[in-house]
């Protein structure tokens, strides 16, 4: 107890969180730290200027008490919230929970800030629920799920002691992390000031606008100490709009993260008396280590929040006819040539990608019927599907369910309010209308499509793609375009989960022009994620080496597309690109010679031997997080004493000393490819594994055992 307030202490075994209620009955997260870390408590009076109210929200007509309305901090509404009650408990599965309820005495808006921690995982999961208990209609313009202040407690000169790390995620260049010091992003020491609650009004901001949730940036970020002794990392779990900002108050760093806002995404939510709303979910970790070590708990956390599916246990090999292969032009002849080599290589699923439903090649404006083409398959679609099954594989198909082409005859069969609209006009994007999954006619129609493909054609795998970007959403039957977007995304995920309920053995892959929706709103349900549409194998290596920062290995599907014109080293690199996650085999394997196909078979056999460990493994980066142009890349997966190390050489010198650590290795060997020249030896002087790969570009998969 303090003379000016009191603490709520919440201990979970992995994280300790202290909430503080001040003399005005306002609530703050005072500190969040790894369990066992020392508590740093200066005088409360000196700290209150550095920390933020527990919840950041903004109501229409109300601005900021300080700063700028462009930032989420300092809103007038948040500054009025007062403590009502709290409840903490532990559930039977080991989940620790605490709810802290506050209210705005002016509007009678009640706010429930909900936090949870899974046993053994140092990650705080956060959502915010608001309910209008007042007599007047309110308009919510922002509602963050995470509000943390004074992240640099004990380290005043944060501009010198911390770096901010962001994850760029562009098409063909996914999951590329970049570190900045604060001077490089326009923040730093601006001296002391006698202004009331001074801040620079600057912030590091990442935000997404549109239906591509990760177009430009992953919904993640990190704040890490330069001495590598502590890292905060966060992710926002929404498949639409999201926003986070890292700013400063006086000399205290703060983080605010959540879903759409009016300022950034045209999102306003009407709350009539008695109505409530729940924010998107944000998760934040606190690790006593560097940024690379933070991905271990996030991998564990992602497994914990994910829907259970046998696909993430069995990790079957998938052949898909698209990438560097048929490229959206499947026919009976073309597919027949691929079925036998795909089966010989070890594929367990065979997915027919885009184009199977169209009689013409330029089919984007006519998609939406989802009936097999009679011209592409003159003997009937079941002829090719039966060949796939006869070869021991399960057939799958590509589908883009959220759109209907403007030239599709089905487009006139649904009412206008079944589509995204602005001011009563259907939105057209790249010759396609966007369906609104809040509408029962939309889900009923698509349920009939899925049911027919499963029952009549025996489809066991759906590659669910999405290739347009509608920026703000729909204003039909919504408080705002952003409100329509968010409710559509939630309705869409409800539809996805009901497919799983009906067909628990069917696999649903999420793909959005590669990984333009690489988020754990989607991935908490879908068992597998396409990682890129990158067509150059040596460039794909940079994605394969970093993608596990964003997705678990057993959900991470990277292309392996060997070609007859590639030499053995480049084909080996193609295959290694996919071996540390999920195999998406493609390429013109029907044109490979016997020796080349044998290399593919070797890789797939190795994959089948290692996947029993891969599904529970944890990622590490012996050379640090790779950069796009690095000559050498390395990714390690650990499962107990078992270690799988992928090493890519794309240029530079042919020798690498790979840091292993003080405990060393008691066994190491080349796992794949066995017949290409490679040299491995242990360097006792610096506890490293010396690797020589004489030709580039090439790659190797190494198996090692720790003592």
ZIRA-V159338 format. One line per field, one symbol per residue. ss: DSSP state (~ for helix, > for strand, _ for the rest). phi: phi as a letter, one per 20 degrees, with the letter a starting at -180 (. if undefined). burial: b if it has 16 or more other C-alpha atoms within 10 Angstrom, else e. A space follows every 50 residues. Layout:
ss=???
phi=???
burial=???
//
This chain:
ss=_>__>>>>>>>___>>>>>>>>____>>>>>>>>_________~~~~___ __>___>>>____>__________>~~~~~_>>>>>>>>>____>>>>>> >>>>____>>>>>>>>>>____>>>>>>>>>>_____>>>>>>>>>>>__ _______~~~~>>>>>>>>>__>>>>>>>>>~~~~_______________ __>>>>>>_______>>__>>>>>>_____>>>>>>>____>>>>>>>>_ _>>>>>>>___~~~~___>>>____>>>__>>>>>>>___~~~~~~~~~~ ~~~~~_____~~~~___>>>_~~~~~_____~~~~~~~~~~~~~~___>> >>___________~~~______________~~~~~~~~~~___>>>>>>_ __>>>___~~~~___~~~>_>>__>>_>>__>>>>____~~~~~~~~~~~ ~~~~~_____>>>>________________~~~~~~~~~~~~~~~~~~~~ ~~____>>>>_>__>____________>>>______~~~~~~~~~~~~~_ __~~~>>>>>_______~~~~~~~~~~~~__>>>>___~~~__~~~~~~~ ~~~~~~~~~~~~~~___>>>___________>>>>>>>>__>>>>>>>>_ ____>>>>>_______>>>>>>______>>>>>____>>>>>_____>>> >>>>>__
phi=.dfdrbdddcddnccdcddcdefemedcefbcbfgnffedcffggfeffd ddggcdbcdgncddeancffeefmfffffefcfdabbcbcefeneecbdc dcbeffdmeecdedcbcegncfceecccddcedeedfdcedabfecbcdl fegncfeffedcddcccfbegmbeldebdcefffdncqfdnebefflfbf meaeccbdcpeefceobffcabccffemebbdcbbddbecfbbcbdccdl ddecccbrefcffdcldcdfcfgnecbdffecccdcceaeffffffffff ffffeeffbffedelfedeceeflbflncfbgfffgfefffffffofdcc deegofdceceedffdfpeldffeffcfeoffffffffffendefccebc feccffdffffeedfgfecfcclndffdclmcedfdffefffffffffff gfffeedmfdbdeedbcccefdpceflbfagffffffffffffffgffff ffcfefededbclncececeffffdfebcfeadfeefffggffgfdfffd bfgfdeddfccfcfeffffffffgffgdfebdedfbneffdffgffffff ggffffgffeffegfdecebcgdnffdgdffdcbccddcmeecdcecddd rmfecceefdoffmcdbbbfebefdefbccbedffclceecccfccfbbc dddbcef
burial=eeeeebbbebebbbbbbbbbbbeebbbbbbbbbbbeeeeeeeebeeebbb bbbbbbbbbeeebbeebeeebbbbbbbbbbbbbeeeeeeeeeeeebbbbb bbbbeebbbbbbbbbbbbbebbbbbbbbbbbbbbeeebbbbbbbbbbbbb bbbeeeebbebbbbbbbbbbbbbbbbbeeebbeeeebbeeeeeeeeebbb ebbbbbbbbbbbbbbbbbbbbbbbbeebebbbbbbbbbbbbbbbbbbbbb bbbbbbbbbbbbebbbbbbbbbbeebbbbbbbbbbbbbbbbbbbbbbbbb bbbeebeebebbeebbbbbbbbbbbbebbbbbeebbebbbbbbebbbbbb bbbbbbbbeeeebbbbbbbbebbeebbeeebeebbbbbbebbbbbbbbbb bbbbbbbbeebeeeebbbbbbeeeebbbbebbbbbbbbbebbbeebbebb bebbeeebbbbbbbbbbbbbbbbbbbebbbbbbbbbbbbbbbbebbbebb eeeeebbbbbbbbbbbbbbbbbbbbbbbbbbbbbeebbbbbbbbbbbbbb bbbbbbbbbbbbbbeeebbbbbbbbbbbbbbbbbbbbbbbbbeeebbebb bbbbebbbebbebbbbbbbbbbeebbbbeebbbbbbbbbeebbbbbbbbb eeebebbbbbeeebbeebebbbbeebebebebbeeebbbbbbbbbbbbbb bbbbbee
//
